[in-house]
Amino acid sequence: MLDEDGYFGENVANSYDETEADMFRPEAVDPAVGMLAELAGDGPALELGIGTGRVALPLAGRGVPVHGIDMSRAMVARLRAKPGADDISVTIGDFATTRVAGTFAVVYLVFNTINNLTTQDAQVACFRNAAAHLRPGGCFVVEVGVPDLRRLPPGQSAVPFRIGPAGWAFDTYDVATQAMSSHYVTIVDGRAEHSFTPFRYVWPAELDLMARLAGLRLRDRWESWSRAPFTGESRRHVSVWEKSAA
């Protein structure tokens, strides 16, 4: 059920850090923070979908001024309760359209957050919003998975990704609209509870076109934050688009 925070309300924020514990490990966080700090240089950074501060807090700890935009008050409340949060300013709003004061050396979206925008128009608006916040020569960075349609046999629309005694999870795809949803079935006191989050999957080439529409050009694309080469077998990518310095 949706609340005022959409699909990232209190029920998700309550356990987000524990549910996504692997993404909070140093081996997941440190390479991302290192690259973003390098791109920011002596300038500020803007995180779209700042959430509970998984990346923003250690980035601010490196001395990078960080501002965030997020629609979920519940997620931001978890961020506010953590050490170092006083150094980060956050604006509540839709990161595809919400503007904040100033310009930034780097704007970034991590961990598939671009897919939370469930229409192509919203994703295009996000690129334009990012570009509007960038200073000349600044970079927009997106980390997102490559659509995993090769796991989808003909005639099947669902792919499981977690199965266990306490519940299971699966993704559903509509290849005509690029709509997908992650579904979670949890066993609580012997009863099954179902929740889901809608997404829109997006291809690397489609993102490049969105960037061009926003006046950005592709500078780099890697498989991961460690800068492994992006290949036809890569399951995700970290892409960097640059705003003209002119």
N, C-alpha and C positions, 0 to 999 in steps of 0.2 A: 504494500500500500504506500502511496506517495504521501509525504508530509511537506511542510513548507520548505524543507531542504531538498526536495526531490527524492532521488534514490540514495542519497548519502546523508540521511538523517541520523537521529540518535541511535537507532537500532544498528546502523553500520558503524558509526563513529565510536560507539562503545567498545567494540572489539577489533577495530581496523588494524591497529598496530600489532595485535597478537595474530590475527588471521593472515596478515601479510608479513609475518616475522622474517621470512627469508629475504624480503626486499629491504629490510632494515639492517641486515648484516653488513659489516664493513666492506666485504668483497663486492657487494652490490652498490653500496653508497659511495665509497671513496673514489672509484674511477669517474663516476658522474660528476661529483663535486670538483674533482681535479680539472676535468675538461672545462666545466662551466666557469671555474675561477680563472682559468687561463684565458678564456674568451672574454670574460668581463674586464680583465686587466685592472685598471684603476677606476673603472666605472661601475655603476649600479646594475643590479639584475632584477628582472620582473618574472615571477613564476605564475603561470596561468594554471589554476587548479592547485593551490598550495597545500590543501588538505591539512594533515596533522604535522607538517613540517619535516617530513623524512629527508628531503634534500635541502630545503631552505635553511634549516637550523645549522647543519655543518657548514654550509656555504657561507652563512653569516659569520660563523666561527672562524672562517679563513680571512675575515676582514672585508668581505664583499657586502656592500649595502644591499639588502634584499627587501623588495616589496612584493606582496602577493595579492591575487584576486581569487576569490572562491565564493560559490553560491551557498555552501553549506555552513551555517552558523555552528552546527554541532561539531563538524570536523575542525573548524577554526578554534572552537573552545578547547579542544584537546591540545592543539598547538599552543594556545595561550597558557596552558598549565605547565609547560615544559621549561626547563632552564634555558635562558638565552632568548626566549620569545619576545622579551621587551625590546630587543634590537630590531624586530621585524614589524613593519606596518602592513596591515591587511585591509583590503577593500572588499566588502561583501557585494557580489554581483555576478552576472553571467560573463565569463571570461571571453566570450566571443564578441561582446559589444561594450563592456564596461571600460571607461577610460579613467586613467589616473594622471596626476600632474607629473610633468617632467618627461625626459627621454632616458633611454637605458642602453647600456652597452650590449646586453644580451637579454633576450626574452626566451623563456623555455617552457616546454610541456613534456612531462616524463610519464613513463609507465602506462602507455596506451590512452592517456587522458584525452587526446584529440578525438578518440572514438566515442567519448561521452556526448559529443555533439552529434545528434542523430539524423541530421540532414546535410546534404552537400552544401546548401546555402549557408548553414551555420558554420561549417568548416571553412568555407571561403571567407566568411566574415571574420573568423578567428585570425586567418592569415593577414587580412587587411588591418585588423586591430593590432596585431603584433607589429606589423610594419610601421603603423602610425606611432607606436611607442619607441621605436628604435631610433637612435641617433645615427647620422651618416656613418657607414662602415660597420654598424652593429649587426649582430647575428640573431636569427631565430632558430632555436634548436628543438627538434621533436624526436622523442623516442617512442616507437610504436612497432607492434608486430606486423609481419607480413601475413596477409590473409591466408589461412591454412586450409584452403579448399581442396588440396590434394588428399586430405584425410576423409573427404566426403564422397562416399560411393554414389553412383547414379541412383536416383530415387530416394536417397536418404538426406534428411535435413538437420540431423542432430549428431554431435560428436561428444562423447563423454571425456572429461579431463580429470575427474576425481571420483573414486569409488571407495567406500569404506563402510564399516559397520554402523557408523553414526549418521551416514547420509551419503549423498552423491551429488555431482555437479556435471552439467553438460552445456555446450553451446548449441544454439540453433541458428541456421543461416537461411536467408532468402537471397539467392544469387541474382534475382531480377532487380532488387532494390538496394542491395548491399546492407540491408538491415540484418542485425544479429542480436541475440540476447544470451546472456549467461544466466543459467537457471541453477538454483541451489535447493536441494531437498534435504532437510535435516530432520532426524528422528529425535523428538523431544517427548519424554514420558510415554514412549510407545506410539506416538502419533507423528505423522509426517507433516512438516511445515514447508511450504514452498515460497520462495522469493525469486525475483529476477531483476536484472539490470539490462536495459536496452543500449545498444551501441550502433554505430555505423562503421563498418570496416572500410579501409581506404588503401589504395595501392600507392607505391612509391611514385610512379609516374603521374598519378592524379595529384598527389601532394606537390610535385614539381610545377604542375600547371597552376595550382592554387597560388603557389609562391610567385609565379610570373605575373599573375593577375594583380598581386599585391605589390609588384615592383621589386621583388627579391630574386636573387639568382642562387642556384645550388653551388655551394662551395665545397662541401665534403659529405660523403655518406659512408658510414662504417656499419659493420654488423653489431658492434657493441661499443660501450664506453671505453673499452681498452683499445679501440681503433683497429680491431681485426678487420680484414677486407670484407666488403659486402659482396656476396656471390649469389648465384641462383639457388643455392641450398640454404641461405640464411633465413632464419625464422623471425628475425626482427631487424630493425635498423635504427641508427642514430643519424639523423640528417641535419645539416647545418646550411641555412640559406642566409645570404648576406645582403644588406641594404647598400646601395651604391654610396660611395664616399663623396660623390659630386654634390 
